[in-house]
């Protein structure tokens, strides 16, 4: 992955979070946090 691709992906993700906060109100940071917690618990089960 080149730096320009990584920067573009990061800008898309940040832009989507800003769009969510300003317009959509889907509470994406909370949703992502909960899904990350579920993933961590699932991975720790297999350890």
C-alpha positions in Angstrom: 0.0 0.0 0.0 1.5 3.3 -1.0 1.3 6.5 1.1 -1.2 8.1 -1.2 -3.6 5.1 -1.0 -3.3 5.1 2.8 -3.9 8.8 3.0 -6.9 8.5 0.7 -8.4 5.7 2.8 -7.8 7.6 6.0 -9.5 10.7 4.6 -12.5 8.6 3.5 -12.9 7.1 7.0 -12.5 10.5 8.7 -14.9 12.1 6.3 -17.5 9.4 6.9 -17.2 10.0 10.7 -17.6 13.7 10.2 -20.6 13.2 7.9 -22.1 10.9 10.5 -21.6 13.5 13.3 -23.0 16.4 11.2 -25.8 14.9 9.2 -26.5 11.2 9.6 -26.5 10.8 13.4 -25.9 7.0 13.3 -23.5 7.1 16.3 -20.8 5.4 14.3 -18.0 5.8 16.8 -20.1 3.9 19.4 -21.0 1.2 16.9 -17.4 0.8 15.8 -16.3 0.6 19.5 -18.9 -2.1 20.3 -17.9 -4.1 17.3 -14.2 -3.8 18.1 -14.9 -5.0 21.7 -16.8 -8.0 20.3 -13.9 -8.8 18.0 -11.4 -8.5 20.9 -13.5 -10.9 23.0 -13.8 -13.3 20.1 -10.1 -13.3 19.4 -9.2 -13.7 23.1 -11.4 -16.8 23.3 -9.3 -18.5 20.7 -6.0 -17.6 22.4 
